[in-house]
């Protein structure tokens, strides 16, 4: 099974939207693809149970929609390490790895693991998603929210990956602003400077177009 980690350049860049769009596209191409959202904050409470709206959206795009793809759910919309500490819970890299390696998830061709926040968001006092990626060597797909400031956010994310020798399968341009000035020029400079393939573009409120599945799989 090929595995990819989905991260984003900043808050509300569209990680979940991109993950769902990828799952839909991959499954339509006859891949057995599953998406996981191990850690989620900002969850809603219903009948005493916490639900991640992001995880529910991902689950709707999985072939098997009965599996619980969200292990840790927290109500406060804050960094996972704060939410977990407040709830009296400790989440470690090892815990997340074991969850992703759970037997029910393994009968698939492709697994997409969506992080909570960006690469350097901590889930305990010491560990971030970078630690998870260094231990698992899972290739990363970066979702770049195309709006003012995206160049800096994209290049900083790429620098974190390079500095930690984390493999990147490529990036996805998620168009958040239908009236963004010089979109083509922004796409060009980000592709050049990040030095990684642009796997796909998601038009404003649209779906993945031109997905380079071959480039994704070559990264594994």
BELCOR-V426129 format. One record per helix or strand of 2 or more residues. SS is the DSSP state (hx for helix, st for strand). FROM is the first residue (numbers start at 1). TO is the last residue. If there is no record, write none. Layout:
ss:from:to
SS:FROM:TO
SS:FROM:TO
//
This chain:
ss:from:to
st:2:8
hx:15:28
st:33:36
st:39:40
st:44:46
st:49:51
hx:53:60
st:72:73
hx:80:86
hx:93:100
hx:103:105
st:110:114
hx:129:136
st:139:146
hx:150:163
st:168:175
hx:183:194
st:198:202
st:208:209
hx:213:218
//
